């Protein structure tokens, strides 16, 4: 994990990109892509910033978001009175809300949703939450996720703005559950599936029943998944067909594990970093593309690093909050 000041700068930069890209201003897309690729923490920070920006733009009036706004505004006003203080504008408030979303909270805990109320649910670094919805459906929300629940007498709607969730849907043929993730919608009646929303793609995994995956705006059905299938949908591109997958590995996060199957070391480190305050930084570009496989417990970053050292010529440099990986000369 970056040092607190560095993380604050990353969050503020991410909020700035979100403001330019989503707020109608001019945006340097080539510059944005370079910034994303410069550090795996950038994509994660931008995902949070975009999630909060969209929620602000949708007139969110929940107690959680209003409290976060008040906190961000208070810090912004304090900043104006100091030398070098920053200007109070929507970008700063978005950055403050990103910080609020990222506030560290530990443990797996339950909460309950009431019919007729919009509810904003968000999880922090290393936190998972189980939510029981008013219809009896159950949602397991992974770390660093943002989700809004909108239930009425005639509809069941969930917006997964960022992160990952596993849905165990109570049957109600008159009110299909619709989960939106960016430009895609997953529709289910009584089934179990997971959805992961990242800055530029969405992954759907079906464990039982069936779900229809469609484009959000056109409602065009892209595919109907069968149990044991997964579908990866890249924003702005034609969707590939559903693929058979290993469900045990795909849902390992629910039992506190991550399973890697020939993934890059950079991607593996980013996944481990979702669950631990000790952040793994692949500091040497020569190591980023190394491919790894294996199963690791979430939150055990040191064990992950030790395993990498046993397989590859890697030396480490540690601080209280980071472990940097460098190639042995």
Secondary structure, DSSP 8 states (H G I E B T S, - for coil): ---HHHHHHHHHHHHHHHHHHHSSS---HHHHHHHHHH-HHHHHHHHHHHHHHHHHHTT---HHHHHHHHHHHHHHHHHHTSTT----SHHHHHHHHHHHHT----SEEEEE--TT--EEEE--TT-EEEEE-TTS-EEEE-SS-EEEEEE-SS-EEEEEEEEEEEEE----TTS-EEEEETTEEEEESS-EEEEEE-SSEEEEEEEES-EEEEETTT--EEEEE-TTEEEEEETTS-----EE--HHHHTGGGGTEEEEEEEEHHHHHHHHTTS-SSEEEE--HHHHT-EEEEEEETT-HHHHHHHHHHHS-EEEEE-SSEEEEEE--
